[in-house]
Amino acid sequence: MKANEKNTIICRCWDVTLDEVETAIDLGVDDPEELKRLLRVGMGPCQGRTCGKLVNRILAKKTKRPASCFTETRRRPPLVSVPIKEILGLKDE
């Protein structure tokens, strides 16, 4: 692998690189949910829609298992703060 390939961004939401993903896999992390918790891939605004399949392909390649062995990570809607005035029903003054 070329040096510049290691800096390839896999998760754009959290700027996780190919090197970071591969290093975690080399250390024994071989589950998409574990990678998500460790590196935050799939926890950004896109909820893994961009990086999820990439991570699974990297896992398949590094572990020499078929990509079908890896399920997509669970998607959860991102939390958004709500101004208190909206909760109370107050109007802008």
C-alpha positions as CSV (number, residue, x, y, z in Angstrom):
1,M,0.0,0.0,0.0
2,K,1.2,3.4,-0.9
3,A,1.8,6.0,1.9
4,N,-0.8,8.4,0.6
5,E,-3.4,5.6,0.5
6,K,-3.1,5.2,4.3
7,N,-4.4,8.8,4.6
8,T,-7.5,8.0,2.6
9,I,-10.6,9.2,4.5
10,I,-13.0,6.4,5.2
11,C,-15.5,8.2,7.5
12,R,-15.9,11.8,6.4
13,C,-18.0,12.7,9.4
14,W,-15.1,12.0,11.8
15,D,-12.1,12.1,9.5
16,V,-11.2,8.4,10.2
17,T,-8.5,7.2,7.8
18,L,-7.9,3.8,6.2
19,D,-4.8,3.5,8.3
20,E,-6.8,3.9,11.5
21,V,-9.4,1.3,10.4
22,E,-6.7,-1.2,9.3
23,T,-4.7,-0.7,12.5
24,A,-7.8,-1.4,14.7
25,I,-8.4,-4.6,12.6
26,D,-4.8,-5.7,13.0
27,L,-5.2,-5.3,16.8
28,G,-8.1,-7.8,16.7
29,V,-11.2,-5.6,16.2
30,D,-13.1,-7.7,13.7
31,D,-16.7,-6.5,14.2
32,P,-18.3,-3.4,12.6
33,E,-20.1,-2.5,15.9
34,E,-16.7,-2.7,17.7
35,L,-15.1,-0.5,15.1
36,K,-17.9,2.0,15.4
37,R,-17.4,2.2,19.2
38,L,-13.7,2.5,18.9
39,L,-13.3,4.8,16.0
40,R,-16.7,6.4,15.8
41,V,-17.2,5.3,12.1
42,G,-20.9,5.4,11.4
43,M,-21.7,7.7,14.3
44,G,-21.7,11.0,12.5
45,P,-24.6,12.8,10.8
46,C,-24.6,10.2,7.9
47,Q,-25.0,7.3,10.4
48,G,-22.7,5.1,8.3
49,R,-24.5,5.5,5.0
50,T,-21.2,6.7,3.5
51,C,-18.6,4.7,5.4
52,G,-20.5,1.6,6.5
53,K,-20.0,-0.4,3.3
54,L,-16.4,0.7,3.0
55,V,-15.6,-0.5,6.6
56,N,-17.3,-3.9,5.8
57,R,-15.2,-4.3,2.6
58,I,-12.0,-3.4,4.5
59,L,-13.0,-5.9,7.2
60,A,-13.7,-8.6,4.6
61,K,-10.3,-8.0,2.9
62,K,-8.3,-7.9,6.1
63,T,-9.9,-10.9,7.7
64,K,-10.3,-12.9,4.5
65,R,-14.0,-13.5,5.2
66,P,-16.9,-12.7,2.8
67,A,-18.4,-9.3,3.1
68,S,-21.8,-10.9,3.6
69,C,-20.5,-12.0,7.1
70,F,-20.6,-8.4,8.3
71,T,-23.8,-6.7,9.0
72,E,-24.4,-2.9,8.8
73,T,-24.1,-1.1,12.1
74,R,-27.3,0.1,13.8
75,R,-28.4,3.5,12.7
76,R,-29.6,6.0,15.3
77,P,-30.9,9.5,14.6
78,P,-28.5,12.2,15.7
79,L,-29.6,14.2,18.6
80,V,-30.5,17.8,17.9
81,S,-30.7,20.5,20.6
82,V,-34.1,22.2,20.9
83,P,-34.4,25.7,22.2
84,I,-36.3,25.9,25.4
85,K,-38.6,28.6,23.9
86,E,-39.9,26.0,21.4
87,I,-40.7,23.6,24.2
88,L,-42.5,26.3,26.2
89,G,-44.3,27.5,23.0
90,L,-42.8,31.0,23.3
91,K,-42.6,33.2,20.2
92,D,-39.6,35.3,19.2
93,E,-39.8,38.9,20.5
